Amino acid sequence: MFEKNQQAIADYLEGRGVKIRTRTDSQVSSAAGFNSGYEVGDKISLHKQVQPQGDLKQLNESL
């Protein structure tokens, strides 16, 4: 099923004239820099940037 979906997506993109390039090698030139950026990214909160569009809904646990 995965392969069928992948082929359908590839056919769609080809029909739209979109070309996809993939790389097999890593572009990370500094492991320490990558890890540092990854750690800082985990500390960024999107809570303040994303405003709810209405009342918040909460699912309650059913016992």
PDBQT receptor file of N, H, CA, C and O in Angstrom, charges set to zero:
ATOM      1  N   MET A   1       0.822  -1.188   0.000  1.00  0.00    +0.000 N 
ATOM      2  CA  MET A   1       0.000   0.000   0.000  1.00  0.00    +0.000 C 
ATOM      3  C   MET A   1       0.870   1.257   0.000  1.00  0.00    +0.000 C 
ATOM      4  O   MET A   1       0.560   2.222  -0.698  1.00  0.00    +0.000 OA
ATOM      5  N   PHE A   2       1.948   1.252   0.772  1.00  0.00    +0.000 N 
ATOM      6  H   PHE A   2       2.199   0.468   1.339  1.00  0.00    +0.000 HD
ATOM      7  CA  PHE A   2       2.854   2.393   0.827  1.00  0.00    +0.000 C 
ATOM      8  C   PHE A   2       3.430   2.684  -0.550  1.00  0.00    +0.000 C 
ATOM      9  O   PHE A   2       3.472   3.832  -0.991  1.00  0.00    +0.000 OA
ATOM     10  N   GLU A   3       3.877   1.620  -1.228  1.00  0.00    +0.000 N 
ATOM     11  H   GLU A   3       3.843   0.687  -0.870  1.00  0.00    +0.000 HD
ATOM     12  CA  GLU A   3       4.472   1.791  -2.543  1.00  0.00    +0.000 C 
ATOM     13  C   GLU A   3       3.445   2.339  -3.537  1.00  0.00    +0.000 C 
ATOM     14  O   GLU A   3       3.778   3.164  -4.388  1.00  0.00    +0.000 OA
ATOM     15  N   LYS A   4       2.200   1.880  -3.425  1.00  0.00    +0.000 N 
ATOM     16  H   LYS A   4       1.929   1.211  -2.733  1.00  0.00    +0.000 HD
ATOM     17  CA  LYS A   4       1.138   2.349  -4.310  1.00  0.00    +0.000 C 
ATOM     18  C   LYS A   4       0.884   3.842  -4.094  1.00  0.00    +0.000 C 
ATOM     19  O   LYS A   4       0.726   4.595  -5.055  1.00  0.00    +0.000 OA
ATOM     20  N   ASN A   5       0.846   4.261  -2.844  1.00  0.00    +0.000 N 
ATOM     21  H   ASN A   5       0.975   3.650  -2.063  1.00  0.00    +0.000 HD
ATOM     22  CA  ASN A   5       0.648   5.677  -2.532  1.00  0.00    +0.000 C 
ATOM     23  C   ASN A   5       1.828   6.516  -3.007  1.00  0.00    +0.000 C 
ATOM     24  O   ASN A   5       1.642   7.603  -3.555  1.00  0.00    +0.000 OA
ATOM     25  N   GLN A   6       3.029   6.018  -2.800  1.00  0.00    +0.000 N 
ATOM     26  H   GLN A   6       3.180   5.135  -2.355  1.00  0.00    +0.000 HD
ATOM     27  CA  GLN A   6       4.229   6.729  -3.245  1.00  0.00    +0.000 C 
ATOM     28  C   GLN A   6       4.210   6.908  -4.753  1.00  0.00    +0.000 C 
ATOM     29  O   GLN A   6       4.564   7.974  -5.256  1.00  0.00    +0.000 OA
ATOM     30  N   GLN A   7       3.802   5.879  -5.478  1.00  0.00    +0.000 N 
ATOM     31  H   GLN A   7       3.514   5.012  -5.070  1.00  0.00    +0.000 HD
ATOM     32  CA  GLN A   7       3.741   5.955  -6.932  1.00  0.00    +0.000 C 
ATOM     33  C   GLN A   7       2.672   6.945  -7.374  1.00  0.00    +0.000 C 
ATOM     34  O   GLN A   7       2.880   7.692  -8.331  1.00  0.00    +0.000 OA
ATOM     35  N   ALA A   8       1.529   6.959  -6.689  1.00  0.00    +0.000 N 
ATOM     36  H   ALA A   8       1.360   6.353  -5.913  1.00  0.00    +0.000 HD
ATOM     37  CA  ALA A   8       0.463   7.907  -7.020  1.00  0.00    +0.000 C 
ATOM     38  C   ALA A   8       0.934   9.346  -6.800  1.00  0.00    +0.000 C 
ATOM     39  O   ALA A   8       0.632  10.230  -7.601  1.00  0.00    +0.000 OA
ATOM     40  N   ILE A   9       1.661   9.575  -5.731  1.00  0.00    +0.000 N 
ATOM     41  H   ILE A   9       1.906   8.856  -5.080  1.00  0.00    +0.000 HD
ATOM     42  CA  ILE A   9       2.195  10.907  -5.447  1.00  0.00    +0.000 C 
ATOM     43  C   ILE A   9       3.213  11.294  -6.510  1.00  0.00    +0.000 C 
ATOM     44  O   ILE A   9       3.195  12.420  -7.008  1.00  0.00    +0.000 OA
ATOM     45  N   ALA A  10       4.098  10.369  -6.859  1.00  0.00    +0.000 N 
ATOM     46  H   ALA A  10       4.113   9.454  -6.455  1.00  0.00    +0.000 HD
ATOM     47  CA  ALA A  10       5.112  10.638  -7.877  1.00  0.00    +0.000 C 
ATOM     48  C   ALA A  10       4.456  10.950  -9.222  1.00  0.00    +0.000 C 
ATOM     49  O   ALA A  10       4.888  11.863  -9.926  1.00  0.00    +0.000 OA
ATOM     50  N   ASP A  11       3.420  10.201  -9.577  1.00  0.00    +0.000 N 
ATOM     51  H   ASP A  11       3.069   9.460  -9.005  1.00  0.00    +0.000 HD
ATOM     52  CA  ASP A  11       2.707  10.442 -10.835  1.00  0.00    +0.000 C 
ATOM     53  C   ASP A  11       2.046  11.817 -10.833  1.00  0.00    +0.000 C 
ATOM     54  O   ASP A  11       2.088  12.532 -11.834  1.00  0.00    +0.000 OA
ATOM     55  N   TYR A  12       1.439  12.183  -9.712  1.00  0.00    +0.000 N 
ATOM     56  H   TYR A  12       1.405  11.603  -8.899  1.00  0.00    +0.000 HD
ATOM     57  CA  TYR A  12       0.794  13.487  -9.594  1.00  0.00    +0.000 C 
ATOM     58  C   TYR A  12       1.812  14.612  -9.767  1.00  0.00    +0.000 C 
ATOM     59  O   TYR A  12       1.589  15.551 -10.531  1.00  0.00    +0.000 OA
ATOM     60  N   LEU A  13       2.932  14.509  -9.050  1.00  0.00    +0.000 N 
ATOM     61  H   LEU A  13       3.114  13.747  -8.429  1.00  0.00    +0.000 HD
ATOM     62  CA  LEU A  13       3.947  15.552  -9.130  1.00  0.00    +0.000 C 
ATOM     63  C   LEU A  13       4.531  15.641 -10.540  1.00  0.00    +0.000 C 
ATOM     64  O   LEU A  13       4.786  16.736 -11.041  1.00  0.00    +0.000 OA
ATOM     65  N   GLU A  14       4.738  14.508 -11.166  1.00  0.00    +0.000 N 
ATOM     66  H   GLU A  14       4.530  13.618 -10.759  1.00  0.00    +0.000 HD
ATOM     67  CA  GLU A  14       5.268  14.499 -12.526  1.00  0.00    +0.000 C 
ATOM     68  C   GLU A  14       4.274  15.175 -13.476  1.00  0.00    +0.000 C 
ATOM     69  O   GLU A  14       4.672  15.924 -14.367  1.00  0.00    +0.000 OA
ATOM     70  N   GLY A  15       3.004  14.912 -13.282  1.00  0.00    +0.000 N 
ATOM     71  H   GLY A  15       2.680  14.304 -12.557  1.00  0.00    +0.000 HD
ATOM     72  CA  GLY A  15       1.970  15.535 -14.099  1.00  0.00    +0.000 C 
ATOM     73  C   GLY A  15       1.912  17.045 -13.923  1.00  0.00    +0.000 C 
ATOM     74  O   GLY A  15       1.519  17.766 -14.840  1.00  0.00    +0.000 OA
ATOM     75  N   ARG A  16       2.304  17.526 -12.743  1.00  0.00    +0.000 N 
ATOM     76  H   ARG A  16       2.624  16.941 -11.998  1.00  0.00    +0.000 HD
ATOM     77  CA  ARG A  16       2.319  18.967 -12.461  1.00  0.00    +0.000 C 
ATOM     78  C   ARG A  16       3.633  19.615 -12.856  1.00  0.00    +0.000 C 
ATOM     79  O   ARG A  16       3.786  20.831 -12.740  1.00  0.00    +0.000 OA
ATOM     80  N   GLY A  17       4.591  18.809 -13.325  1.00  0.00    +0.000 N 
ATOM     81  H   GLY A  17       4.467  17.821 -13.420  1.00  0.00    +0.000 HD
ATOM     82  CA  GLY A  17       5.888  19.347 -13.737  1.00  0.00    +0.000 C 
ATOM     83  C   GLY A  17       6.857  19.581 -12.595  1.00  0.00    +0.000 C 
ATOM     84  O   GLY A  17       7.825  20.327 -12.742  1.00  0.00    +0.000 OA
ATOM     85  N   VAL A  18       6.606  18.952 -11.461  1.00  0.00    +0.000 N 
ATOM     86  H   VAL A  18       5.820  18.346 -11.342  1.00  0.00    +0.000 HD
ATOM     87  CA  VAL A  18       7.473  19.115 -10.294  1.00  0.00    +0.000 C 
ATOM     88  C   VAL A  18       8.564  18.046 -10.336  1.00  0.00    +0.000 C 
ATOM     89  O   VAL A  18       8.290  16.863 -10.535  1.00  0.00    +0.000 OA
ATOM     90  N   LYS A  19       9.794  18.488 -10.147  1.00  0.00    +0.000 N 
ATOM     91  H   LYS A  19      10.017  19.450  -9.986  1.00  0.00    +0.000 HD
ATOM     92  CA  LYS A  19      10.914  17.544 -10.114  1.00  0.00    +0.000 C 
ATOM     93  C   LYS A  19      11.446  17.466  -8.691  1.00  0.00    +0.000 C 
ATOM     94  O   LYS A  19      11.713  18.490  -8.063  1.00  0.00    +0.000 OA
ATOM     95  N   ILE A  20      11.595  16.265  -8.195  1.00  0.00    +0.000 N 
ATOM     96  H   ILE A  20      11.378  15.434  -8.706  1.00  0.00    +0.000 HD
ATOM     97  CA  ILE A  20      12.073  16.031  -6.837  1.00  0.00    +0.000 C 
ATOM     98  C   ILE A  20      13.498  15.484  -6.911  1.00  0.00    +0.000 C 
ATOM     99  O   ILE A  20      13.777  14.531  -7.639  1.00  0.00    +0.000 OA
ATOM    100  N   ARG A  21      14.382  16.100  -6.152  1.00  0.00    +0.000 N 
ATOM    101  H   ARG A  21      14.156  16.874  -5.560  1.00  0.00    +0.000 HD
ATOM    102  CA  ARG A  21      15.746  15.589  -6.050  1.00  0.00    +0.000 C 
ATOM    103  C   ARG A  21      15.968  15.124  -4.623  1.00  0.00    +0.000 C 
ATOM    104  O   ARG A  21      15.600  15.816  -3.674  1.00  0.00    +0.000 OA
ATOM    105  N   THR A  22      16.559  13.974  -4.471  1.00  0.00    +0.000 N 
ATOM    106  H   THR A  22      16.858  13.411  -5.242  1.00  0.00    +0.000 HD
ATOM    107  CA  THR A  22      16.870  13.460  -3.138  1.00  0.00    +0.000 C 
ATOM    108  C   THR A  22      18.369  13.247  -3.020  1.00  0.00    +0.000 C 
ATOM    109  O   THR A  22      19.064  13.029  -4.013  1.00  0.00    +0.000 OA
ATOM    110  N   ARG A  23      18.837  13.312  -1.823  1.00  0.00    +0.000 N 
ATOM    111  H   ARG A  23      18.272  13.488  -1.017  1.00  0.00    +0.000 HD
ATOM    112  CA  ARG A  23      20.255  13.083  -1.555  1.00  0.00    +0.000 C 
ATOM    113  C   ARG A  23      20.381  11.932  -0.574  1.00  0.00    +0.000 C 
ATOM    114  O   ARG A  23      19.583  11.783   0.351  1.00  0.00    +0.000 OA
ATOM    115  N   THR A  24      21.388  11.137  -0.798  1.00  0.00    +0.000 N 
ATOM    116  H   THR A  24      22.037  11.258  -1.550  1.00  0.00    +0.000 HD
ATOM    117  CA  THR A  24      21.618  10.018   0.107  1.00  0.00    +0.000 C 
ATOM    118  C   THR A  24      22.672  10.355   1.148  1.00  0.00    +0.000 C 
ATOM    119  O   THR A  24      22.704   9.747   2.218  1.00  0.00    +0.000 OA
ATOM    120  N   ASP A  25      23.534  11.320   0.845  1.00  0.00    +0.000 N 
ATOM    121  H   ASP A  25      23.508  11.815  -0.024  1.00  0.00    +0.000 HD
ATOM    122  CA  ASP A  25      24.578  11.681   1.808  1.00  0.00    +0.000 C 
ATOM    123  C   ASP A  25      24.083  12.784   2.730  1.00  0.00    +0.000 C 
ATOM    124  O   ASP A  25      23.197  13.560   2.373  1.00  0.00    +0.000 OA
ATOM    125  N   SER A  26      24.652  12.840   3.889  1.00  0.00    +0.000 N 
ATOM    126  H   SER A  26      25.372  12.210   4.179  1.00  0.00    +0.000 HD
ATOM    127  CA  SER A  26      24.265  13.823   4.886  1.00  0.00    +0.000 C 
ATOM    128  C   SER A  26      24.906  15.165   4.574  1.00  0.00    +0.000 C 
ATOM    129  O   SER A  26      26.050  15.223   4.122  1.00  0.00    +0.000 OA
ATOM    130  N   GLN A  27      24.172  16.242   4.815  1.00  0.00    +0.000 N 
ATOM    131  H   GLN A  27      23.244  16.195   5.183  1.00  0.00    +0.000 HD
ATOM    132  CA  GLN A  27      24.704  17.574   4.597  1.00  0.00    +0.000 C 
ATOM    133  C   GLN A  27      25.209  18.199   5.898  1.00  0.00    +0.000 C 
ATOM    134  O   GLN A  27      25.610  19.363   5.900  1.00  0.00    +0.000 OA
ATOM    135  N   VAL A  28      25.198  17.466   6.981  1.00  0.00    +0.000 N 
ATOM    136  H   VAL A  28      24.873  16.520   6.979  1.00  0.00    +0.000 HD
ATOM    137  CA  VAL A  28      25.655  17.983   8.262  1.00  0.00    +0.000 C 
ATOM    138  C   VAL A  28      27.177  18.037   8.230  1.00  0.00    +0.000 C 
ATOM    139  O   VAL A  28      27.850  17.015   8.099  1.00  0.00    +0.000 OA
ATOM    140  N   SER A  29      27.703  19.253   8.354  1.00  0.00    +0.000 N 
ATOM    141  H   SER A  29      27.157  20.084   8.460  1.00  0.00    +0.000 HD
ATOM    142  CA  SER A  29      29.163  19.390   8.321  1.00  0.00    +0.000 C 
ATOM    143  C   SER A  29      29.755  19.449   9.721  1.00  0.00    +0.000 C 
ATOM    144  O   SER A  29      30.961  19.269   9.892  1.00  0.00    +0.000 OA
ATOM    145  N   SER A  30      28.921  19.700  10.723  1.00  0.00    +0.000 N 
ATOM    146  H   SER A  30      27.942  19.847  10.584  1.00  0.00    +0.000 HD
ATOM    147  CA  SER A  30      29.396  19.780  12.090  1.00  0.00    +0.000 C 
ATOM    148  C   SER A  30      28.405  19.066  12.998  1.00  0.00    +0.000 C 
ATOM    149  O   SER A  30      27.297  19.554  13.221  1.00  0.00    +0.000 OA
ATOM    150  N   ALA A  31      28.799  17.923  13.517  1.00  0.00    +0.000 N 
ATOM    151  H   ALA A  31      29.699  17.527  13.336  1.00  0.00    +0.000 HD
ATOM    152  CA  ALA A  31      27.912  17.173  14.397  1.00  0.00    +0.000 C 
ATOM    153  C   ALA A  31      27.603  17.971  15.653  1.00  0.00    +0.000 C 
ATOM    154  O   ALA A  31      26.472  17.943  16.138  1.00  0.00    +0.000 OA
ATOM    155  N   ALA A  32      28.586  18.679  16.185  1.00  0.00    +0.000 N 
ATOM    156  H   ALA A  32      29.505  18.702  15.791  1.00  0.00    +0.000 HD
ATOM    157  CA  ALA A  32      28.366  19.470  17.394  1.00  0.00    +0.000 C 
ATOM    158  C   ALA A  32      27.376  20.602  17.119  1.00  0.00    +0.000 C 
ATOM    159  O   ALA A  32      26.504  20.875  17.944  1.00  0.00    +0.000 OA
ATOM    160  N   GLY A  33      27.506  21.260  15.965  1.00  0.00    +0.000 N 
ATOM    161  H   GLY A  33      28.215  21.037  15.295  1.00  0.00    +0.000 HD
ATOM    162  CA  GLY A  33      26.587  22.330  15.595  1.00  0.00    +0.000 C 
ATOM    163  C   GLY A  33      25.174  21.810  15.389  1.00  0.00    +0.000 C 
ATOM    164  O   GLY A  33      24.204  22.446  15.804  1.00  0.00    +0.000 OA
ATOM    165  N   PHE A  34      25.060  20.661  14.752  1.00  0.00    +0.000 N 
ATOM    166  H   PHE A  34      25.848  20.145  14.415  1.00  0.00    +0.000 HD
ATOM    167  CA  PHE A  34      23.746  20.049  14.535  1.00  0.00    +0.000 C 
ATOM    168  C   PHE A  34      23.092  19.727  15.861  1.00  0.00    +0.000 C 
ATOM    169  O   PHE A  34      21.926  20.059  16.072  1.00  0.00    +0.000 OA
ATOM    170  N   ASN A  35      23.825  19.086  16.760  1.00  0.00    +0.000 N 
ATOM    171  H   ASN A  35      24.772  18.817  16.588  1.00  0.00    +0.000 HD
ATOM    172  CA  ASN A  35      23.277  18.710  18.063  1.00  0.00    +0.000 C 
ATOM    173  C   ASN A  35      22.887  19.933  18.885  1.00  0.00    +0.000 C 
ATOM    174  O   ASN A  35      21.865  19.929  19.572  1.00  0.00    +0.000 OA
ATOM    175  N   SER A  36      23.705  20.973  18.810  1.00  0.00    +0.000 N 
ATOM    176  H   SER A  36      24.534  20.976  18.252  1.00  0.00    +0.000 HD
ATOM    177  CA  SER A  36      23.404  22.198  19.547  1.00  0.00    +0.000 C 
ATOM    178  C   SER A  36      22.117  22.828  19.024  1.00  0.00    +0.000 C 
ATOM    179  O   SER A  36      21.270  23.246  19.812  1.00  0.00    +0.000 OA
ATOM    180  N   GLY A  37      21.963  22.899  17.707  1.00  0.00    +0.000 N 
ATOM    181  H   GLY A  37      22.652  22.558  17.066  1.00  0.00    +0.000 HD
ATOM    182  CA  GLY A  37      20.746  23.447  17.118  1.00  0.00    +0.000 C 
ATOM    183  C   GLY A  37      19.532  22.617  17.452  1.00  0.00    +0.000 C 
ATOM    184  O   GLY A  37      18.455  23.162  17.695  1.00  0.00    +0.000 OA
ATOM    185  N   TYR A  38      19.685  21.318  17.468  1.00  0.00    +0.000 N 
ATOM    186  H   TYR A  38      20.560  20.876  17.270  1.00  0.00    +0.000 HD
ATOM    187  CA  TYR A  38      18.590  20.414  17.788  1.00  0.00    +0.000 C 
ATOM    188  C   TYR A  38      18.124  20.640  19.224  1.00  0.00    +0.000 C 
ATOM    189  O   TYR A  38      16.922  20.686  19.487  1.00  0.00    +0.000 OA
ATOM    190  N   GLU A  39      19.071  20.780  20.156  1.00  0.00    +0.000 N 
ATOM    191  H   GLU A  39      20.047  20.742  19.943  1.00  0.00    +0.000 HD
ATOM    192  CA  GLU A  39      18.730  21.007  21.563  1.00  0.00    +0.000 C 
ATOM    193  C   GLU A  39      18.035  22.354  21.756  1.00  0.00    +0.000 C 
ATOM    194  O   GLU A  39      17.063  22.449  22.505  1.00  0.00    +0.000 OA
ATOM    195  N   VAL A  40      18.529  23.392  21.088  1.00  0.00    +0.000 N 
ATOM    196  H   VAL A  40      19.319  23.315  20.480  1.00  0.00    +0.000 HD
ATOM    197  CA  VAL A  40      17.908  24.716  21.203  1.00  0.00    +0.000 C 
ATOM    198  C   VAL A  40      16.505  24.686  20.615  1.00  0.00    +0.000 C 
ATOM    199  O   VAL A  40      15.592  25.301  21.165  1.00  0.00    +0.000 OA
ATOM    200  N   GLY A  41      16.320  23.981  19.508  1.00  0.00    +0.000 N 
ATOM    201  H   GLY A  41      17.061  23.481  19.061  1.00  0.00    +0.000 HD
ATOM    202  CA  GLY A  41      15.005  23.874  18.886  1.00  0.00    +0.000 C 
ATOM    203  C   GLY A  41      13.986  23.218  19.791  1.00  0.00    +0.000 C 
ATOM    204  O   GLY A  41      12.809  23.575  19.765  1.00  0.00    +0.000 OA
ATOM    205  N   ASP A  42      14.427  22.262  20.593  1.00  0.00    +0.000 N 
ATOM    206  H   ASP A  42      15.384  21.972  20.614  1.00  0.00    +0.000 HD
ATOM    207  CA  ASP A  42      13.519  21.598  21.525  1.00  0.00    +0.000 C 
ATOM    208  C   ASP A  42      13.039  22.533  22.632  1.00  0.00    +0.000 C 
ATOM    209  O   ASP A  42      12.015  22.268  23.261  1.00  0.00    +0.000 OA
ATOM    210  N   LYS A  43      13.760  23.613  22.875  1.00  0.00    +0.000 N 
ATOM    211  H   LYS A  43      14.592  23.828  22.364  1.00  0.00    +0.000 HD
ATOM    212  CA  LYS A  43      13.410  24.542  23.952  1.00  0.00    +0.000 C 
ATOM    213  C   LYS A  43      12.493  25.670  23.471  1.00  0.00    +0.000 C 
ATOM    214  O   LYS A  43      12.034  26.467  24.290  1.00  0.00    +0.000 OA
ATOM    215  N   ILE A  44      12.215  25.757  22.174  1.00  0.00    +0.000 N 
ATOM    216  H   ILE A  44      12.587  25.109  21.509  1.00  0.00    +0.000 HD
ATOM    217  CA  ILE A  44      11.374  26.821  21.636  1.00  0.00    +0.000 C 
ATOM    218  C   ILE A  44       9.913  26.412  21.786  1.00  0.00    +0.000 C 
ATOM    219  O   ILE A  44       9.497  25.359  21.300  1.00  0.00    +0.000 OA
ATOM    220  N   SER A  45       9.156  27.243  22.452  1.00  0.00    +0.000 N 
ATOM    221  H   SER A  45       9.494  28.098  22.846  1.00  0.00    +0.000 HD
ATOM    222  CA  SER A  45       7.741  26.978  22.663  1.00  0.00    +0.000 C 
ATOM    223  C   SER A  45       6.917  27.710  21.615  1.00  0.00    +0.000 C 
ATOM    224  O   SER A  45       7.134  28.894  21.361  1.00  0.00    +0.000 OA
ATOM    225  N   LEU A  46       5.986  27.011  21.019  1.00  0.00    +0.000 N 
ATOM    226  H   LEU A  46       5.810  26.049  21.226  1.00  0.00    +0.000 HD
ATOM    227  CA  LEU A  46       5.080  27.632  20.062  1.00  0.00    +0.000 C 
ATOM    228  C   LEU A  46       3.777  28.061  20.722  1.00  0.00    +0.000 C 
ATOM    229  O   LEU A  46       2.892  28.603  20.060  1.00  0.00    +0.000 OA
ATOM    230  N   HIS A  47       3.657  27.822  22.009  1.00  0.00    +0.000 N 
ATOM    231  H   HIS A  47       4.376  27.381  22.547  1.00  0.00    +0.000 HD
ATOM    232  CA  HIS A  47       2.425  28.135  22.721  1.00  0.00    +0.000 C 
ATOM    233  C   HIS A  47       2.040  29.613  22.569  1.00  0.00    +0.000 C 
ATOM    234  O   HIS A  47       0.874  29.926  22.333  1.00  0.00    +0.000 OA
ATOM    235  N   LYS A  48       3.008  30.514  22.703  1.00  0.00    +0.000 N 
ATOM    236  H   LYS A  48       3.956  30.259  22.895  1.00  0.00    +0.000 HD
ATOM    237  CA  LYS A  48       2.714  31.941  22.633  1.00  0.00    +0.000 C 
ATOM    238  C   LYS A  48       2.441  32.384  21.199  1.00  0.00    +0.000 C 
ATOM    239  O   LYS A  48       1.709  33.353  20.997  1.00  0.00    +0.000 OA
ATOM    240  N   GLN A  49       2.999  31.715  20.208  1.00  0.00    +0.000 N 
ATOM    241  H   GLN A  49       3.594  30.929  20.373  1.00  0.00    +0.000 HD
ATOM    242  CA  GLN A  49       2.834  32.115  18.826  1.00  0.00    +0.000 C 
ATOM    243  C   GLN A  49       1.521  31.629  18.222  1.00  0.00    +0.000 C 
ATOM    244  O   GLN A  49       0.989  32.265  17.313  1.00  0.00    +0.000 OA
ATOM    245  N   VAL A  50       1.001  30.530  18.707  1.00  0.00    +0.000 N 
ATOM    246  H   VAL A  50       1.433  30.013  19.446  1.00  0.00    +0.000 HD
ATOM    247  CA  VAL A  50      -0.210  29.943  18.143  1.00  0.00    +0.000 C 
ATOM    248  C   VAL A  50      -1.383  30.326  19.022  1.00  0.00    +0.000 C 
ATOM    249  O   VAL A  50      -1.459  29.934  20.186  1.00  0.00    +0.000 OA
ATOM    250  N   GLN A  51      -2.303  31.102  18.448  1.00  0.00    +0.000 N 
ATOM    251  H   GLN A  51      -2.241  31.420  17.502  1.00  0.00    +0.000 HD
ATOM    252  CA  GLN A  51      -3.476  31.546  19.187  1.00  0.00    +0.000 C 
ATOM    253  C   GLN A  51      -4.673  30.674  18.806  1.00  0.00    +0.000 C 
ATOM    254  O   GLN A  51      -4.924  30.469  17.618  1.00  0.00    +0.000 OA
ATOM    255  N   PRO A  52      -5.407  30.163  19.776  1.00  0.00    +0.000 N 
ATOM    256  CA  PRO A  52      -6.583  29.352  19.459  1.00  0.00    +0.000 C 
ATOM    257  C   PRO A  52      -7.651  30.205  18.776  1.00  0.00    +0.000 C 
ATOM    258  O   PRO A  52      -7.757  31.402  19.042  1.00  0.00    +0.000 OA
ATOM    259  N   GLN A  53      -8.435  29.592  17.904  1.00  0.00    +0.000 N 
ATOM    260  H   GLN A  53      -8.349  28.620  17.688  1.00  0.00    +0.000 HD
ATOM    261  CA  GLN A  53      -9.466  30.296  17.160  1.00  0.00    +0.000 C 
ATOM    262  C   GLN A  53     -10.790  30.375  17.920  1.00  0.00    +0.000 C 
ATOM    263  O   GLN A  53     -11.726  31.011  17.436  1.00  0.00    +0.000 OA
ATOM    264  N   GLY A  54     -10.892  29.771  19.052  1.00  0.00    +0.000 N 
ATOM    265  H   GLY A  54     -10.131  29.254  19.444  1.00  0.00    +0.000 HD
ATOM    266  CA  GLY A  54     -12.139  29.792  19.826  1.00  0.00    +0.000 C 
ATOM    267  C   GLY A  54     -11.903  29.146  21.170  1.00  0.00    +0.000 C 
ATOM    268  O   GLY A  54     -10.777  29.107  21.667  1.00  0.00    +0.000 OA
ATOM    269  N   ASP A  55     -12.963  28.646  21.748  1.00  0.00    +0.000 N 
ATOM    270  H   ASP A  55     -13.877  28.679  21.344  1.00  0.00    +0.000 HD
ATOM    271  CA  ASP A  55     -12.847  27.955  23.022  1.00  0.00    +0.000 C 
ATOM    272  C   ASP A  55     -12.000  26.702  22.867  1.00  0.00    +0.000 C 
ATOM    273  O   ASP A  55     -12.094  25.993  21.865  1.00  0.00    +0.000 OA
ATOM    274  N   LEU A  56     -11.182  26.442  23.858  1.00  0.00    +0.000 N 
ATOM    275  H   LEU A  56     -11.106  27.018  24.672  1.00  0.00    +0.000 HD
ATOM    276  CA  LEU A  56     -10.379  25.237  23.834  1.00  0.00    +0.000 C 
ATOM    277  C   LEU A  56     -11.240  24.048  24.224  1.00  0.00    +0.000 C 
ATOM    278  O   LEU A  56     -12.044  24.134  25.153  1.00  0.00    +0.000 OA
ATOM    279  N   LYS A  57     -11.076  22.955  23.527  1.00  0.00    +0.000 N 
ATOM    280  H   LYS A  57     -10.423  22.885  22.773  1.00  0.00    +0.000 HD
ATOM    281  CA  LYS A  57     -11.787  21.719  23.834  1.00  0.00    +0.000 C 
ATOM    282  C   LYS A  57     -10.818  20.773  24.508  1.00  0.00    +0.000 C 
ATOM    283  O   LYS A  57      -9.646  20.711  24.138  1.00  0.00    +0.000 OA
ATOM    284  N   GLN A  58     -11.290  20.050  25.476  1.00  0.00    +0.000 N 
ATOM    285  H   GLN A  58     -12.242  20.101  25.777  1.00  0.00    +0.000 HD
ATOM    286  CA  GLN A  58     -10.447  19.114  26.188  1.00  0.00    +0.000 C 
ATOM    287  C   GLN A  58     -11.162  17.770  26.288  1.00  0.00    +0.000 C 
ATOM    288  O   GLN A  58     -12.337  17.698  26.647  1.00  0.00    +0.000 OA
ATOM    289  N   LEU A  59     -10.440  16.728  25.967  1.00  0.00    +0.000 N 
ATOM    290  H   LEU A  59      -9.485  16.787  25.674  1.00  0.00    +0.000 HD
ATOM    291  CA  LEU A  59     -10.976  15.389  26.107  1.00  0.00    +0.000 C 
ATOM    292  C   LEU A  59     -10.769  14.929  27.543  1.00  0.00    +0.000 C 
ATOM    293  O   LEU A  59      -9.668  15.030  28.084  1.00  0.00    +0.000 OA
ATOM    294  N   ASN A  60     -11.819  14.431  28.147  1.00  0.00    +0.000 N 
ATOM    295  H   ASN A  60     -12.714  14.348  27.707  1.00  0.00    +0.000 HD
ATOM    296  CA  ASN A  60     -11.733  13.897  29.507  1.00  0.00    +0.000 C 
ATOM    297  C   ASN A  60     -11.603  12.387  29.451  1.00  0.00    +0.000 C 
ATOM    298  O   ASN A  60     -12.132  11.739  28.549  1.00  0.00    +0.000 OA
ATOM    299  N   GLU A  61     -10.904  11.843  30.408  1.00  0.00    +0.000 N 
ATOM    300  H   GLU A  61     -10.474  12.370  31.142  1.00  0.00    +0.000 HD
ATOM    301  CA  GLU A  61     -10.744  10.402  30.472  1.00  0.00    +0.000 C 
ATOM    302  C   GLU A  61     -12.055   9.763  30.899  1.00  0.00    +0.000 C 
ATOM    303  O   GLU A  61     -12.695  10.211  31.850  1.00  0.00    +0.000 OA
ATOM    304  N   SER A  62     -12.442   8.725  30.198  1.00  0.00    +0.000 N 
ATOM    305  H   SER A  62     -11.922   8.361  29.425  1.00  0.00    +0.000 HD
ATOM    306  CA  SER A  62     -13.645   7.993  30.573  1.00  0.00    +0.000 C 
ATOM    307  C   SER A  62     -13.241   6.786  31.393  1.00  0.00    +0.000 C 
ATOM    308  O   SER A  62     -12.357   6.023  31.005  1.00  0.00    +0.000 OA
ATOM    309  N   LEU A  63     -13.893   6.620  32.525  1.00  0.00    +0.000 N 
ATOM    310  H   LEU A  63     -14.612   7.240  32.841  1.00  0.00    +0.000 HD
ATOM    311  CA  LEU A  63     -13.577   5.463  33.369  1.00  0.00    +0.000 C 
ATOM    312  C   LEU A  63     -14.671   4.440  33.290  1.00  0.00    +0.000 C 
ATOM    313  O   LEU A  63     -14.585   3.393  33.933  1.00  0.00    +0.000 OA
TER     314      LEU A  63
